[in-house]
Amino acid sequence: MKKTTLLIRLIVLLAALCFGRPLVAGETDWLTVAVLDFDASDARLKESGTQLALLLTTKLSTLDAVVVVERQDLSKLLGEQELGASGLVNPSTAARIGQLTGARVLVTGRVFAVASVTTVAVKVISTETGRVFGASIDYSTSSSLTAPVEQLAGKLAELLQAKKSALIATPPSKADRVARLKQKFAGRTLPSVTISIPEQHFGSPVVDPAAETEIGLILNEAGFLVFTGESAAKADYRISGEAFSETGIRRGSLVSCRARVEVKAVSRDGGHAVLVDRQVTVAVDTAEHVAAKNALQQAGEGLAERIAEALVPIR
């Protein structure tokens, strides 16, 4: 029995090594979480709301299978879009914030006091499914925030684990994306494109840009004519931009990488921009550069569909 179990484990290990899959949690098991500053019912509690969000971010970053978006990155990205206040976040805006930050889950909250009791009410919003869940705690207004944060972090950890299937959407495969585009554009003449999206990781240029490759593959399979080299000047649209990836956190043998891809599509006639877009994604693997490539590839997949629909508007 023990020999059989050992043999099975060996086969699984070899398969993982051969096919390049993580030996521990797959990337679909990881939750990328962004904690927004908490709203406060009055000015006296505003500082507490910011401190609670900061401390909660730190606590959540210690959880297994959780990647927390850095506070400085979050503030910059959301500030650019005027979406920094948690009061503005709802299921309809959550998807946009997820697209900007790479977060699959948003944590927002509100702090209010009644007499000597302070209440923190928290919302957990999926940027992929739009599902919303809540949790709350009460604590004495005169006490420190250490114990309340520990309690709130515990509740959120349980909630994230219990509701994971409702918070994470099953991503469409590349084949599904291509089939969907083919169905949308059936019987229509599609324009030609040329694509140039250079990449960097840790300040070093990348020889084989993953996002550019992925966008080109999907558009080509969907029926678009993709020009390269000297033929690029004849393309109806020029898709250009930039992409970069960076290391997020390390947990044991796993490493997470964040990628951001920015693109614009410009017509050959008059240089009219038909699309300006960006995508942020996070991927996890045992190898840093594989994680970076996976994140860039996922960003390219998400952008490819939106690029196609911008170039050929649905009637």
Secondary structure, DSSP 4 states (H G I P E B T S, - for coil): -HHHHHHHHHHHHHHHHHHT--SSS-GGG-EEEEEPPPEESSHHHHHHHHHHHHHHHHHHTTSTTEEEPPHHHHHHHHHHTT--SGGG--HHHHHHHHHHH--SEEEEEEEEEETTEEEEEEEEEETTT--EEEEEEEEETTS-SHHHHHHHHHHHHHHHHHTHHHHS--PPPHHHHHHHHHHHTTT-PPPEEEEE--EEETTEE-SS-HHHHHHHHHHHHHT-EEE-GGGGGG-SEEEEEEEEEEEEEEETTEEEEEEEEEEEEEETTTT-EEEEEEEEEEEEESSHHHHHHHHHHHHHHHHHHHHHHHHS---
